[in-house]
Amino acid sequence: MFSRLLQASVRAGAQRFAAAARLVKVSPNVLTLVGLLITFGAAALIAVDQLLWGGLVLLLAGSFDILDGAVARATGRINRFGAFLDSTADRYGEGAVYVGFLYLLLIRQHHYLEVFLVAAALSGSLLVSYVRARAQSLGFTCESGWFARPERVVVTAAGLMLNQVTILLWLLALATNLTALQRIREVWTQYRSEIRAVKSDGDVATTTPEAGSAKAKAARDAAPSSPGAV
């Protein structure tokens, strides 16, 4: 997983670039949607076997995923709908890329084994995001994982530019599902810790996820959300 220091450095650089390019006058939501359209373009290039260009365009789309958050922070326009739109666009973008792989493998190359890898990688990618979102909705912290979205974008682009589709799909299929399991373990560990803490206090009533997460959910809903990699 990218270190917090590296993420902070990239975000700071993106905020300076956004200010210099006067992108702060553009709505962060517009940048999110532009990035999604560029991702669709990358998916189309993958589908027609233009892998080098597909990887390059995918990296360009990833830069918009950084810029929308940078602009939102620079202009103080961080809000829950923006975070919701950003995460939803990410899921649509990932789905489109995998559809591009399916078209390439099934229609153009007639490679059937790799189709199962695409299905496994797509399931793993969606689970990585879902586990985090569901855990946070219940009041847990869920930030761990080797293959969050930034890693998936970079590795996918690199695999495309190196024309190593099969190796790329094996890596995505394994790493995304391992990351989902890693996050499930993180949530389980927190839950066990909560139960031990409650038992030590003698308050059995708060051992349920609903009771334990009520205050955390209320505090989270009271504060604006910010877009981030999932």
ZIQUIRA-V82218 format. One record per backbone hydrogen bond with DSSP energy under -0.5 kcal/mol. NH is the residue of the N-H (numbers start at 0). CO is the residue of the C=O. If there is no record, write none. Layout:
NH:CO  NH:CO
This chain:
6:2  7:3  8:4  9:5  10:6  11:7  12:8  13:9  14:10  15:11  16:12  17:13  18:14  19:15  20:16  21:18  22:17  23:17  24:21  25:22  29:26  30:26  31:27  32:28  33:29  34:30  35:31  36:32  37:33  38:34  39:35  40:36  41:37  42:38  43:39  44:40  45:41  46:42  47:43  48:45  49:44  50:48  53:49  54:50  55:51  56:52  57:53  58:54  59:55  60:56  61:57  62:58  63:59  64:60  65:61  66:62  67:63  68:64  69:65  70:66  71:67  72:68  73:69  74:70  75:71  75:72  76:71  82:78  83:79  84:80  85:81  86:82  87:83  88:84  89:85  90:86  91:87  92:88  93:89  94:90  95:91  96:92  97:93  98:94  99:95  100:96  101:97  102:98  103:99  104:100  105:101  106:102  107:102  108:103  110:104  111:109  114:111  115:111  115:112  116:112  117:113  118:114  119:115  120:116  121:117  122:118  123:119  124:120  125:121  126:122  127:123  128:124  129:125  130:126  131:127  132:128  133:129  134:130  135:131  136:132  137:133  137:134  138:135  139:134  151:147  152:148  153:149  154:150  155:151  156:152  157:153  158:154  159:155  160:156  161:157  162:159  163:158  167:163  168:164  169:165  170:166  171:167  172:168  173:169  174:170  175:171  176:172  177:173  178:174  179:175  180:176  181:177  182:178  183:179  184:180  185:181  186:182  187:183  188:184  189:185  190:186  191:187  192:188  193:189  194:190  195:191  196:192  197:193  198:194  199:195  200:196  201:197  202:197  203:201  205:202  206:203  207:204  211:207  212:208  213:209  213:210  216:212  217:213  218:214  219:215  220:216  221:217  222:218  222:219
